[in-house]
Amino acid sequence: MKNLLIVLLLLPHFIHAQDKDGLATVKDLDPKENLLKPYEGKLEEIKRNFQVGDLNGDHKKDSVYVSYKRVISPDSTYQKACGQNVCYARIEFSSKIPEMIVESYSIDIRGIGDVNHDGKDDLLVFLEFEMYNWGQIRVYSYAGKKWTLLQSVNAFLSDDTDYENRITKSGKNYYLVEDVWNKDYTRVFRRQLKINPKSKPKS
């Protein structure tokens, strides 16, 4: 029972409104749907830009624009709060690619090349969750005017090195590296999960 409690406390706690690909909608951002939540301090909108590869097959590199809100406490520390019941991040793009909205306290993006062999680059998304430093890493592919989730894993994201070497390759197959607890819940180790190519809808 004690070990079960530890697992429940230390694994990521989510998820609210989202579809099978882990995406929410603009409606989920509406304060009428996602109620405002009192906080102490000030609310800051954080914006970040990332340069990635060719996501939509137009032979041009794409830019990614990320934004999310965080509460800064009176002592200037970032809180896992955003002024609403559920926190979301918006991911927008320079090309005519539909935005992604994901539940997260903060977000990081990496371009990873073409891991599903459809001729377009894919996207690695790091999500910060509620419990401790646990989060989630997702691999997304864009085709048929929609985003498809290829693989997702839990991850312990504490230092800069935790974001590195999350994609590995063996032969023609790509793998996403996951963090898991050992049997005694005393140490986190890594294991690989294969990124399975989905069907390739016409762009």
MARVEXPA-76433 format. One record per residue (C-alpha): residue in one letter; residue number from 1; x, y, z. Coordinates in nm, 3 decimals, padded with zeros to 5 digits, m for minus. Last residue first. Layout:
BEGIN
SITE resn resi    east   north      up
SITE    a  NUM       X       Y       Z
...
END
This chain:
BEGIN
SITE resn resi    east   north      up
SITE    s  203 m00.125  01.638 m04.707
SITE    k  202 m00.258  01.291 m04.785
SITE    p  201 m00.294  01.072 m04.480
SITE    k  200  00.006  00.854 m04.386
SITE    s  199 m00.097  00.578 m04.149
SITE    k  198  00.090  00.599 m03.821
SITE    p  197  00.460  00.529 m03.774
SITE    n  196  00.531  00.360 m03.440
SITE    i  195  00.781  00.534 m03.217
SITE    k  194  00.934  00.247 m03.020
SITE    l  193  00.960  00.287 m02.645
SITE    q  192  01.304  00.304 m02.480
SITE    r  191  01.389  00.273 m02.111
SITE    r  190  01.545  00.509 m01.859
SITE    f  189  01.605  00.479 m01.486
SITE    v  188  01.467  00.660 m01.183
SITE    r  187  01.580  00.547 m00.840
SITE    t  186  01.430  00.475 m00.499
SITE    y  185  01.086  00.352 m00.599
SITE    d  184  01.178  00.002 m00.478
SITE    k  183  01.090 m00.167 m00.807
SITE    n  182  01.274  00.095 m01.014
SITE    w  181  01.092  00.409 m01.120
SITE    v  180  01.048  00.496 m01.487
SITE    d  179  01.183  00.759 m01.726
SITE    e  178  01.102  00.718 m02.097
SITE    v  177  01.321  00.745 m02.408
SITE    l  176  01.140  00.773 m02.741
SITE    y  175  01.258  00.526 m03.006
SITE    y  174  01.320  00.546 m03.380
SITE    n  173  01.333  00.246 m03.613
SITE    k  172  01.528  00.215 m03.938
SITE    g  171  01.824  00.039 m03.775
SITE    s  170  01.825  00.149 m03.413
SITE    k  169  01.758  00.516 m03.348
SITE    t  168  01.732  00.719 m03.028
SITE    i  167  01.520  01.020 m02.935
SITE    r  166  01.536  01.158 m02.581
SITE    n  165  01.907  01.233 m02.602
SITE    e  164  01.882  01.563 m02.413
SITE    y  163  01.594  01.712 m02.216
SITE    d  162  01.707  01.564 m01.883
SITE    t  161  02.049  01.723 m01.940
SITE    d  160  01.899  02.066 m01.880
SITE    d  159  01.805  01.964 m01.527
SITE    s  158  01.479  01.860 m01.356
SITE    l  157  01.259  01.688 m01.611
SITE    f  156  01.165  01.338 m01.494
SITE    a  155  00.979  01.190 m01.789
SITE    n  154  00.658  01.006 m01.868
SITE    v  153  00.619  00.886 m02.226
SITE    s  152  00.422  00.976 m02.540
SITE    q  151  00.420  00.835 m02.893
SITE    l  150  00.297  00.915 m03.244
SITE    l  149  00.040  01.183 m03.155
SITE    t  148 m00.118  01.310 m03.475
SITE    w  147 m00.160  01.676 m03.568
SITE    k  146 m00.403  01.769 m03.843
SITE    k  145 m00.413  01.917 m04.194
SITE    g  144 m00.372  01.571 m04.352
SITE    a  143 m00.025  01.547 m04.202
SITE    y  142  00.163  01.682 m03.900
SITE    s  141  00.354  01.445 m03.670
SITE    y  140  00.377  01.473 m03.293
SITE    v  139  00.615  01.309 m03.044
SITE    r  138  00.528  01.363 m02.679
SITE    i  137  00.731  01.397 m02.361
SITE    q  136  00.552  01.409 m02.027
SITE    g  135  00.622  01.564 m01.691
SITE    w  134  00.756  01.477 m01.350
SITE    n  133  00.956  01.740 m01.165
SITE    y  132  00.738  01.743 m00.850
SITE    m  131  00.375  01.663 m00.933
SITE    e  130  00.183  01.911 m01.145
SITE    f  129  00.295  01.850 m01.500
SITE    e  128  00.548  02.021 m01.726
SITE    l  127  00.515  01.920 m02.092
SITE    f  126  00.804  01.856 m02.335
SITE    v  125  00.708  01.844 m02.704
SITE    l  124  00.916  01.675 m02.977
SITE    l  123  00.800  01.765 m03.329
SITE    d  122  00.825  01.583 m03.660
SITE    d  121  00.994  01.668 m03.989
SITE    k  120  00.827  01.575 m04.315
SITE    g  119  00.898  01.299 m04.571
SITE    d  118  00.660  01.042 m04.418
SITE    h  117  00.932  00.828 m04.258
SITE    n  116  00.791  00.829 m03.903
SITE    v  115  01.095  00.985 m03.733
SITE    d  114  01.150  01.273 m03.977
SITE    g  113  01.369  01.532 m03.806
SITE    i  112  01.365  01.593 m03.432
SITE    g  111  01.271  01.960 m03.385
SITE    r  110  01.252  02.038 m03.014
SITE    i  109  00.990  02.224 m02.809
SITE    d  108  00.955  02.316 m02.442
SITE    i  107  00.640  02.373 m02.240
SITE    s  106  00.518  02.511 m01.912
SITE    y  105  00.231  02.445 m01.674
SITE    s  104  00.073  02.200 m01.917
SITE    e  103 m00.250  02.104 m02.090
SITE    v  102 m00.198  02.125 m02.464
SITE    i  101 m00.329  02.356 m02.736
SITE    m  100 m00.189  02.296 m03.084
SITE    e   99 m00.212  02.553 m03.361
SITE    p   98 m00.316  02.471 m03.715
SITE    i   97 m00.039  02.493 m03.977
SITE    k   96 m00.051  02.773 m04.232
SITE    s   95  00.318  02.842 m04.180
SITE    s   94  00.476  03.041 m03.894
SITE    f   93  00.336  02.813 m03.625
SITE    e   92  00.142  02.833 m03.300
SITE    i   91  00.169  02.626 m02.980
SITE    r   90 m00.065  02.734 m02.701
SITE    a   89 m00.010  02.620 m02.342
SITE    y   88 m00.288  02.524 m02.102
SITE    c   87 m00.348  02.544 m01.729
SITE    v   86 m00.669  02.412 m01.571
SITE    n   85 m00.855  02.584 m01.286
SITE    q   84 m00.751  02.929 m01.404
SITE    g   83 m00.505  03.193 m01.279
SITE    c   82 m00.203  03.008 m01.418
SITE    a   81 m00.068  02.798 m01.132
SITE    k   80  00.236  02.582 m01.071
SITE    q   79  00.407  02.877 m00.908
SITE    y   78  00.712  03.068 m01.030
SITE    t   77  00.912  03.238 m00.755
SITE    s   76  00.925  03.619 m00.726
SITE    d   75  00.872  03.638 m00.345
SITE    p   74  00.522  03.781 m00.405
SITE    s   73  00.437  03.470 m00.612
SITE    i   72  00.464  03.461 m00.992
SITE    v   71  00.162  03.293 m01.151
SITE    r   70  00.221  03.141 m01.492
SITE    k   69  00.054  03.190 m01.829
SITE    y   68  00.143  03.010 m02.154
SITE    s   67  00.278  03.096 m02.499
SITE    v   66  00.474  02.903 m02.761
SITE    y   65  00.563  03.022 m03.110
SITE    v   64  00.711  02.765 m03.350
SITE    s   63  00.902  02.865 m03.662
SITE    d   62  00.914  02.645 m03.970
SITE    k   61  01.191  02.554 m04.213
SITE    k   60  01.083  02.555 m04.576
SITE    h   59  01.049  02.260 m04.815
SITE    d   58  00.668  02.291 m04.820
SITE    g   57  00.633  01.949 m04.653
SITE    n   56  00.431  02.056 m04.351
SITE    l   55  00.679  02.033 m04.062
SITE    d   54  00.997  02.144 m04.239
SITE    g   53  01.252  02.176 m03.959
SITE    v   52  01.245  02.364 m03.630
SITE    q   51  01.318  02.713 m03.500
SITE    f   50  01.171  02.788 m03.158
SITE    n   49  01.013  03.098 m03.007
SITE    r   48  00.906  03.157 m02.646
SITE    k   47  00.632  03.359 m02.479
SITE    i   46  00.550  03.367 m02.108
SITE    e   45  00.238  03.547 m01.995
SITE    e   44  00.275  03.663 m01.635
SITE    l   43  00.014  03.668 m01.359
SITE    k   42  00.107  03.848 m01.039
SITE    g   41  00.124  03.753 m00.673
SITE    e   40 m00.137  03.560 m00.479
SITE    y   39 m00.391  03.351 m00.669
SITE    p   38 m00.765  03.312 m00.718
SITE    k   37 m00.883  03.067 m00.988
SITE    l   36 m01.076  03.164 m01.301
SITE    l   35 m01.305  02.899 m01.441
SITE    n   34 m01.224  02.695 m01.750
SITE    e   33 m01.557  02.686 m01.933
SITE    k   32 m01.670  03.046 m01.883
SITE    p   31 m01.304  03.145 m01.855
SITE    d   30 m01.261  03.027 m02.219
SITE    l   29 m00.936  02.834 m02.265
SITE    d   28 m01.114  02.499 m02.314
SITE    k   27 m01.310  02.653 m02.602
SITE    v   26 m00.983  02.711 m02.786
SITE    t   25 m00.945  02.333 m02.805
SITE    a   24 m00.743  02.065 m02.621
SITE    l   23 m00.494  01.817 m02.765
SITE    g   22 m00.368  01.486 m02.626
SITE    d   21 m00.397  01.300 m02.957
SITE    k   20 m00.708  01.111 m02.846
SITE    d   19 m00.876  01.442 m02.762
SITE    q   18 m00.827  01.672 m02.465
SITE    a   17 m01.015  01.828 m02.175
SITE    h   16 m00.865  01.724 m01.841
SITE    i   15 m00.558  01.510 m01.780
SITE    f   14 m00.356  01.512 m01.551
SITE    h   13 m00.132  01.405 m01.261
SITE    p   12  00.219  01.296 m01.354
SITE    l   11  00.362  01.010 m01.142
SITE    l   10  00.514  01.085 m00.804
SITE    l    9  00.215  01.085 m00.573
SITE    l    8  00.037  00.786 m00.721
SITE    v    7  00.363  00.588 m00.726
SITE    i    6  00.437  00.670 m00.361
SITE    l    5  00.086  00.568 m00.259
SITE    l    4  00.127  00.234 m00.435
SITE    n    3  00.455  00.177 m00.252
SITE    k    2  00.286  00.238  00.084
SITE    m    1  00.000  00.000  00.000
END
